[in-house]
Amino acid sequence: MKVAIAILNWNGKNWLEKFLPNVISHSQNAELYVIDNASTDDSVDFLKSSFPGVKIVQNITNSGFAGGYNEGLKKIDAEVFCLLNSDVEVTENWLNPVLELFEKDQNIAAIQPKILAYHRKNHFEFAGAGGGLIDNLGYPYCRGRIFDKIEEDKGQYNDETEIFWASGCCLFVRSKDFWAENGFDERFFAHQEEIDLCWRLKNSGKKIFYTGKSTVYHVGGGTLNKENPKKTYLNIRNNLSMLLKNLSFPKLVWLIFFRLCLDGIAGLYFGFKNGPAHLWAVVRAHFGFYAQLPGTIKRRKKHQIENYYQSKWLIFKHFI
């Protein structure tokens, strides 16, 4: 199985310098690419001089995580793409359990490994943890992480199981399935684009899996930390667009209205906790969602399932 590890880079020379040697040493059976998203630092020159064996794909503009990968992956030929953040430390034998799962079930479209925190290696990491799930109002969460509550890794998620979404921090996806869904929604720019992709894959009858037999360690917040209002804006706007794209009627109508109301309450909380910039980010996110409405409606696919409860055990039946 031909595997390509693709690391998206934007002004991340320091991360590449720190973590790329580790990825190279533990990934002998894969081709390694860095997709540079129009960096303004000397990342590309550094790669050419220090890692001549790493293939470089240069994007003309910085179109974020979603657009950057869509553009860069067009130039990469592989059966399986591994989308890997630049601030990730991999471990020995991390690829084999993932590839064995792909070989075992051809209906598996995407897989994520166990994601632990680089600075607290006995705890799960915020972005993915033990596999992504979703509640009945469309709020994503993870096994091992609900909101800011992080679990210690005690082997409780050493299993291999179906999940609702796989983290973009370390996302393995079959190239044919990725392109069958036209890749990421580039309008998202960053945040929750991988959840939207996984949801679309599930709507088309594919499976998303997690394996606890493979482990990586993620620093997190390398581009946008969670205190940044832009992160609040992107998460809320993109989550609303994702719901509109993937939910069926009539649940869609009341859920979107209810979520808009809950976002207002959350905005007041964010404003009180983190400052008025976060409250304003929620307001801007709603207007951003409205601005995208025509394009979002057009992206509702013909293969929409009746609703997203096709795998009921993946959906928390209450409001998380």
N, C-alpha and C positions, 0 to 999 in steps of 0.2 A: 504494500500500500504506500503510495507516494505521498509524503507529508511535507508541508511547507510551514515553518514557523515564521509568522509575520509580526514584527514589532513596529507599531506606529510610533513615530518620534516627532516631537515638536520642541525644539530648543532643549532637548534632554540629554546633552552630552554627558553630564555627570552621572545620570542613571545608566547610560550605555557603558560608561567606563567602569561602573561598579558591578553591574549585573550581567553584562554580555559574556564575559569569560565563563561564568557559571553555566549559562545556557548552552554555550558551545561545548563545554566539556561533558555535558549530560545529554546531548542530543545528536549523537553521531549518525543516527539513521534518518535524519531529517535535513532538508535544505533550510538554510536560515536567511531570512530577508529582513531588512529594515526599510520600512516605508516612511520616507521623510516628508513631513507635511509642510513644506516650504519654510524650514527653520531659518532663523536669522542669526543663529550662533554658528560655530564652526563644526557642528555635528558631522556633516557629510565629509569634510576634509579629515576629521579625526577618524572616522570609520575607514576611509580609504587607506590611511597610513597605518592604522593600528590593527585593523581586522580585514585584510584584503580578501579573505575567504568568504566574507559576508556579502551577499548581493544587495545592492541598493536600488530602490525604486523611488524616484523623485517626483513628488506631486508639485504642480505649478503653484497652487494656492493652498492655504490652510482651511479646509472645509470641515474641520472637527473630526471626531472619532468616526461618525457614520460616513460622511462623505470621503474622508481620507482613506478609510479601508475600502469602500466601494471602488474608488479610483485606483488605488494601489493593487488590489487583488486581481484586477483585470489583466495585469501584466505577470501574474504568477500562475504557473501550471502545476496543479497538484490535485490528488483525490480528496485530501483532507487539509483544510486550513486550520492552523492553530493561531488564533489571535491572542497575542501575549502582551500585557502591559510591560513597559520598559522598567518598572520598579518591582519586578518579580524575581525572586530566587527560586529556581527549580531544584529538584532533588534527583538522586540517582534512580534510574529506572522509571521516571515519571511518565514516559510516553507509552510503554508497553501495555499497562492495564487499559488505557484509553483505546488503543488500537485493537486490542483483543475484544473489547465490547463492540466496536464497530464491525469487526469480522463476525461476531456471534449473531448480530441482528441487523439486517440490512435496512430495517425500518427506523433505526436510530439515526436521527439527523444531526444532533448536537450533544456534546458531553462536556461537563466541567469536572475537574479534580477537587479534592478537599483544599480549601483556601484558608490558610492560617496567617496570623499577623506576624510580620517580620520582626517587629520590636517586642512582641510578647508571644513567643513561638508555641506556648502551650495554650493559646486562646485562638478562637476563630477570628477571621477578619471580616470587616463590615461588608465588603463588596463580594458577596457570593457564599461565603462560609461553607455550610454543608449542603448547599443546593437551594435553588430559589423556588418559592411557593407564592401563593396569592390568596387574598381573602375574598369574601363575597361582595366587597365593594371595590375590588380592583386594586387594593393596596398591596404592593409586593413586599415580601419579607423572606427570611432564609431560615433554614434549619441551623441553629447555632447563633442566630442574630435576629432579634425583633426590635425594631427602632434602634436605640442606642444600647440595648442590653445584649452583651456579648457572653457566650458560654465558654467555659474552659473545655479544651479538647480532652476527653477521657475515653475516647474510643467509641462514643455513642453514635458517631456517624461514619463508621468504617465500612459501611455497607455499599452495595451497588443497587441503585434504585431509580425509578422514573421520577422526574421532578417537573415543575411547570416551566421554569426558565433557568438557563445557564448563564453565569456571570461573564460579561465581556472582559473582565480582568484576565481570564484564561479560558478562552472559548474555542473548543474544537468543533468544527462543523464540516460536513461533507460539502465540497464545492458545488456539486450538482444541485443539492438542496438549497444552498445559499443563493445561487443564481436563479433557481426556479421561483424564488420569492423576490427576485430583483434586489437582493441584498438588504442592507439597512435602509430605513427611511431617512434620507439625507436632511430633511427638514428638521429632524431632531437635533442635529449638530452633535450633541453629546448627552448622555444619561437616558437610560431606559430604552435605548434603541435595541439592545440585545433582548430585552423582555418582549418588545413588540415583534421582533423577528421570531423568537421562539413561539409566541402565541400564534403567529401566522403559520409557522410550521406545524403546530398542533392542529390548527384549523384545517390543514390539508392532509391530516391523518398520520403525521410523523410523530416520533417519540423524542423526548429530551431526557438525557440521563445524567446521573452523578456517579462517580466512583471514588470511594474512600481509600482505594488501593494506591492512588496517586496523590501526591501532596506538593503544593507550592506555598511559598511565603510571600505575602504582598505588603509593601510599605503603605500604599494608599494615599490619596490626596496629592499625588505628584503634580497634577495639572490644576485641579480646583479642590481646595479643602472644603470640608462641610460647613465652615463658617462663612463661606463666600456667598453673597446674595445671588450671584449668577447661578450657582448650583441650585438654590431654592427655586429660582425662576424656571430653569430647564426641567427640573424634576416634575414640577406641578404642570407646566404647559404640556410636556411630553406625555405625562400619565393620562391627562384628559384626552389628548389626541389618540393615544393608544386604545383607550376604552371605546371611543367613537368608531375606530376602525374595526375592532374585533368583537364587540358585543352584538347580540341580535336584539331585535325588537320583540316584546315591548320593554324588556328590562333596561335597555339602553336609555330610554327617555327619562324614567324616574331616577336612575342611578346617576346620570350626568348632573341632573338638577340637584340631587342630594349632595353629590361631591362638591359642586360649586359652593353650596352653603357651608359644608364642612371646611373647605379651603379658607373661607372667610374667617371662621373661628381659629383655624390654624395660623392664619396671617396675624391675628391679634396676639396669639401666643408667641409666634416667632418675633414679632415686633417688641414685645415685652422682654423676651429672653435675650434676643440677639441684636436688637436695635431697629429703628424705623426702616432701614434699607431693606430688611427682610420682609416687612409688611408691604412695602412698595413692590418688592419682587413678586409677591403673590398677586397683587393687582395687575402688574404688567403681564404675568403668566396667563391670566384669564383673557386679557385683550389679545395676547399672542395666540391663544387657542382659538378665539373668534376669528382672527385674521386667517388662520389656516383652515377654517371650516370647509370651504369649497374643495380644496385639495384633499382634505382628509376623507370627505364623503366619496370622492372619486376613487380613493384607494381601498374602499370596501370591496373585497373580492367576491367573485361569484361562488367560490367554494366555502362561503361562510357556513359554519355549522349552526345547528339550532341554538345552542348557547355554549358557554365555555365550561359547563359542568359535565363534559364527556368523561372526564377522569375525576370523579367527585372526591376521591381521597386526596387529590392534590390541592383541593380548594378548601381553605378553612371556612366552615359553614357559617361562622359568625363574623362580626366586625372586629378585626384584629386590634 
